[in-house]
Amino acid sequence: MMKWKAFVSAAVMAGILFAFTPGVDAHVTVRPEQSSTGAYEKYTVRVPVEKEIPTTEVELKIPDGVEVVSVMPKPGWEYDLKKSREDRTISVTWKAKDDGLKVHEFTEFALIGANPDKPGKVSWKAHQTYEDGSVVKWSGAPDSEQPASVTEIREGDSGHGHGDVAQESEEAAGADTDEETAASDLWPTTLAGLALILSLISLFRKKA
């Protein structure tokens, strides 16, 4: 009986940690990992802090063939677009207005990009700057210690006119709102499940 109670207690703790610990990649990543030719895609840049000092700046290099259509504003951050001589956006840099992204935190930036018309893989190179001025360059091969994130562009009939971009941006914002609502709806369910498990533990103790 004691072993069973220990197992139940361990399961409870594991469930709590799983429910409230965000799944953060160990490096700067860009999602989705797959998209289609000609699509106006919402790309999300996930940035975790890996050092014991805050991240104050993130620069994302825009791959050849991808055209930046718009950038989602981020509270507490300002962004700058670097353009080529042909007036194409070649990088987006987000700079913290205050203290930046603190230790053990992560955040996400977003932009709408028009995909190339031909299938292939695009590599998202990123430079992450910390408070002390040190820079981590996420620009290596997929199997390296500091890999660049990669998106595979597959053949697909996903081309849209520029008039659809505003609608897609609104849909993307709506999706974020739905995710927040779903997270808030999960809270009562999690508490109810936790209460049930604690009740079972109490029942086993009484029988023991």
Secondary structure, DSSP 8 states (H G I E B T S, - for coil): -HHHHHHHHHHHHHHHHHHHS----SS-EEE-SEEETT-EEEEEEEEE--SSS-EEEEEEE--TT-EEEEE---TTEEEEEEE-TTS-EEEEEEEESSS-B-TT-EEEEEEEEE--SS-EEEEE-EEEEETTS-EEEE-B-TTSSSB-EEEEEE--S----GGGHHHHHHHHHHHHHHHHHHHHHHHHHHHHHHHHHHHHHHHHHHH-
